[in-house]
Amino acid sequence: MGWLSRSHSKDKTSEKKLPEVQEGERKVRIPEGLWIKCHLCRQIVYRKEVEKAGKVCPKCNYHFPITIDERIAQLADPDSFVEFAGQIEPLDPLNFTDSMRYPERVRLAQKKTGLTEALRIGDCKINARPAVLGVFSFGFMGGSMGSVVGEKVVRAAERALELKVPLILVTASGGARMQEGIFSLMQMARTSAAISRLHENAIPFFSVLTDPTFGGVSASFAMLGDVILAEPRSLIGFAGPRVIEQTIKQQLPEGFQRAEFLLSHGFLDMIVERGKLRETLSLLICHFRQNGTSKCQSEGDPEGEALVRD
């Protein structure tokens, strides 16, 4: 075939194939983007239905990962989140290089997520009640905690102490950031010390663990909350289950390191579905008010007092 006739022929390899779903004995093609496959039950579910439920599968209640912006929108009152310490960026104290230089990895993560680091912190209101909110992004280098993330946790705690309002941190992390070595590991001590200052001054700290929360984050501030909450089926621990099995040469119990397993063994205070998380935090803020009274009312919530009475 000559180049002229070939240029007018249809290039079948460039066609975008639509995903197929088995329906009885025949395969049905569905428009791309309208449906997604649940990671847990493996069912094909309608994307708009999942998004309407806050990125939760309507079939099995699996909680899909969400972005920082989506999390803030779900928890904070509209337009109430005001970020601070947002321009701090990591340095390269060790000149770390594996397959790629550390600054290059950071730039790629920033381009991919639109964030400067794996944690955003800011003042906000939850049902008109003031708080300091911090949210991790697992998409930014696995939500790993380096010097900047540690500094932001400390600044968030100091801000909560200054304003005498609760601190809420929503974690999703693989642990300490290896590219910063000991500078990353020392953030475990720094963040734990910052949380202890909140405890000493009777400022509430609510820790919300999401899937996954591991390593240096779970081994420091994430497990120091006055109330520790988790989303259903979140994987929470220090080392991963496969690493533990290979180390102890034993098979782990079913559901090991899942939120439900941790709750049954006393490591968590409650498991809260995503759709109820905002209201739960609002009630906790109300219950831990610093004025020492049982009254807990706010604008738009005249019945708040009754909700927290024993």
HURA-V368556 format. One record per backbone hydrogen bond with DSSP energy under -1.0 kcal/mol. NH is the residue of the N-H (numbers start at 1). CO is the residue of the C=O. If there is no record, write none. Layout:
nh=NH co=CO
nh=NH co=CO
This chain:
nh=6 co=2
nh=7 co=3
nh=12 co=10
nh=14 co=11
nh=15 co=12
nh=21 co=28
nh=23 co=26
nh=26 co=23
nh=28 co=21
nh=30 co=19
nh=34 co=31
nh=36 co=45
nh=38 co=43
nh=45 co=36
nh=47 co=34
nh=50 co=46
nh=51 co=47
nh=52 co=48
nh=53 co=49
nh=54 co=51
nh=55 co=50
nh=56 co=50
nh=57 co=62
nh=61 co=57
nh=64 co=55
nh=71 co=67
nh=72 co=68
nh=73 co=69
nh=74 co=70
nh=75 co=71
nh=76 co=72
nh=77 co=125
nh=80 co=77
nh=82 co=123
nh=84 co=121
nh=95 co=92
nh=98 co=100
nh=102 co=96
nh=105 co=101
nh=106 co=102
nh=107 co=103
nh=108 co=104
nh=109 co=105
nh=110 co=106
nh=111 co=107
nh=112 co=108
nh=113 co=109
nh=114 co=110
nh=120 co=135
nh=122 co=133
nh=123 co=82
nh=124 co=131
nh=126 co=129
nh=129 co=126
nh=131 co=124
nh=132 co=166
nh=133 co=122
nh=134 co=168
nh=135 co=120
nh=136 co=170
nh=137 co=118
nh=140 co=137
nh=141 co=139
nh=142 co=138
nh=143 co=140
nh=144 co=141
nh=145 co=175
nh=150 co=146
nh=151 co=147
nh=152 co=148
nh=153 co=149
nh=154 co=150
nh=155 co=151
nh=156 co=152
nh=157 co=153
nh=158 co=154
nh=159 co=155
nh=160 co=156
nh=161 co=157
nh=162 co=158
nh=163 co=159
nh=164 co=160
nh=165 co=160
nh=167 co=204
nh=168 co=132
nh=169 co=206
nh=170 co=134
nh=171 co=208
nh=173 co=212
nh=174 co=142
nh=177 co=145
nh=180 co=177
nh=181 co=178
nh=183 co=180
nh=184 co=181
nh=185 co=181
nh=186 co=182
nh=187 co=184
nh=188 co=185
nh=190 co=186
nh=191 co=187
nh=192 co=188
nh=193 co=189
nh=194 co=190
nh=195 co=191
nh=196 co=192
nh=197 co=193
nh=198 co=194
nh=199 co=195
nh=200 co=196
nh=201 co=197
nh=202 co=199
nh=203 co=198
nh=206 co=167
nh=207 co=227
nh=208 co=169
nh=209 co=229
nh=210 co=171
nh=213 co=235
nh=214 co=173
nh=215 co=238
nh=217 co=214
nh=219 co=215
nh=220 co=217
nh=222 co=217
nh=223 co=220
nh=224 co=221
nh=226 co=205
nh=227 co=205
nh=229 co=207
nh=230 co=270
nh=231 co=209
nh=234 co=231
nh=236 co=257
nh=237 co=213
nh=244 co=240
nh=245 co=241
nh=246 co=242
nh=247 co=243
nh=248 co=244
nh=249 co=245
nh=256 co=253
nh=258 co=255
nh=259 co=234
nh=262 co=258
nh=263 co=259
nh=264 co=260
nh=266 co=263
nh=267 co=262
nh=269 co=228
nh=270 co=228
nh=272 co=230
nh=276 co=273
nh=277 co=274
nh=280 co=276
nh=281 co=277
nh=282 co=278
nh=283 co=279
nh=284 co=280
nh=285 co=281
nh=286 co=282
nh=287 co=283
nh=288 co=284
nh=289 co=286
nh=301 co=298
nh=304 co=301
nh=307 co=303
